[in-house]
Amino acid sequence: MHMKQLIPITGLAFSVSVFAAMPQGVEELQHEWARIKYKMPQEERAAAFEALAHKAEEVSAKNTGRAEPLVWEAIILSSEAGHA
């Protein structure tokens, strides 16, 4: 195998392993946060962030010892506070 072929394959393997390692529920939190932040009317965001914060707390509780759910829980709580 040539070096030019090895680099893309290595990058793909790394990308797949990063996505595979994401705790269950985190990707859903990310997508819902983006939907609320960028697509939802301003007057509906506070309540939506509050509901999402409860989901984030559940995801964090199911994935103890993992940083990713806690990071997204903090992002969501911060967004909720900003719209309250």
C-alpha positions as CSV (number, residue, x, y, z in Angstrom):
1,M,0.0,0.0,0.0
2,H,1.3,3.4,-0.9
3,M,1.6,6.2,1.7
4,K,-0.9,8.3,-0.2
5,Q,-3.5,5.6,0.2
6,L,-2.7,5.0,3.9
7,I,-3.4,8.6,5.1
8,P,-7.1,8.8,4.0
9,I,-7.7,5.3,5.4
10,T,-6.2,6.3,8.7
11,G,-8.2,9.5,8.8
12,L,-11.4,7.6,8.1
13,A,-10.7,5.0,10.8
14,F,-10.1,7.8,13.3
15,S,-13.3,9.6,12.3
16,V,-15.4,6.4,12.7
17,S,-13.8,5.6,16.1
18,V,-14.6,9.2,17.4
19,F,-18.2,9.0,16.3
20,A,-18.6,5.4,17.6
21,A,-17.3,6.5,21.0
22,M,-20.0,9.2,21.5
23,P,-22.2,8.3,24.5
24,Q,-25.8,7.4,23.6
25,G,-28.1,10.4,23.6
26,V,-25.5,13.1,23.2
27,E,-25.9,13.5,19.4
28,E,-29.7,13.9,20.0
29,L,-29.0,16.7,22.5
30,Q,-26.7,18.4,20.0
31,H,-29.3,18.3,17.2
32,E,-32.1,19.5,19.4
33,W,-30.0,22.3,20.8
34,A,-29.2,23.5,17.3
35,R,-32.9,23.3,16.3
36,I,-34.0,25.3,19.2
37,K,-31.1,27.9,18.9
38,Y,-31.4,28.5,15.1
39,K,-34.8,27.5,13.9
40,M,-37.3,28.0,16.8
41,P,-39.0,31.4,17.3
42,Q,-37.3,33.5,20.1
43,E,-40.4,33.5,22.3
44,E,-40.5,29.6,22.4
45,R,-36.8,29.0,23.2
46,A,-36.8,29.4,27.0
47,A,-39.3,26.6,27.5
48,A,-37.7,24.4,24.9
49,F,-34.3,24.8,26.5
50,E,-35.8,24.0,29.9
51,A,-37.3,20.7,28.6
52,L,-34.0,19.9,26.8
53,A,-32.1,20.6,30.1
54,H,-34.1,17.8,31.8
55,K,-33.2,15.4,28.9
56,A,-29.6,16.4,29.2
57,E,-29.6,15.7,32.9
58,E,-31.0,12.2,32.2
59,V,-28.3,11.5,29.5
60,S,-25.6,12.7,32.0
61,A,-27.0,10.4,34.7
62,K,-26.9,7.4,32.3
63,N,-23.3,8.1,31.2
64,T,-21.5,8.7,34.5
65,G,-17.8,9.3,34.1
66,R,-18.2,10.7,30.6
67,A,-17.4,14.4,29.8
68,E,-19.5,14.8,26.6
69,P,-22.9,14.6,28.3
70,L,-21.8,17.0,31.0
71,V,-20.4,19.5,28.4
72,W,-23.7,19.5,26.5
73,E,-25.7,19.7,29.7
74,A,-23.7,22.9,30.5
75,I,-24.2,24.3,27.1
76,I,-27.9,23.7,27.3
77,L,-28.2,25.2,30.8
78,S,-26.3,28.2,29.7
79,S,-28.5,28.7,26.7
80,E,-31.6,28.3,29.0
81,A,-30.2,30.9,31.3
82,G,-29.6,33.3,28.4
83,H,-33.2,33.0,27.3
84,A,-34.8,33.1,30.7
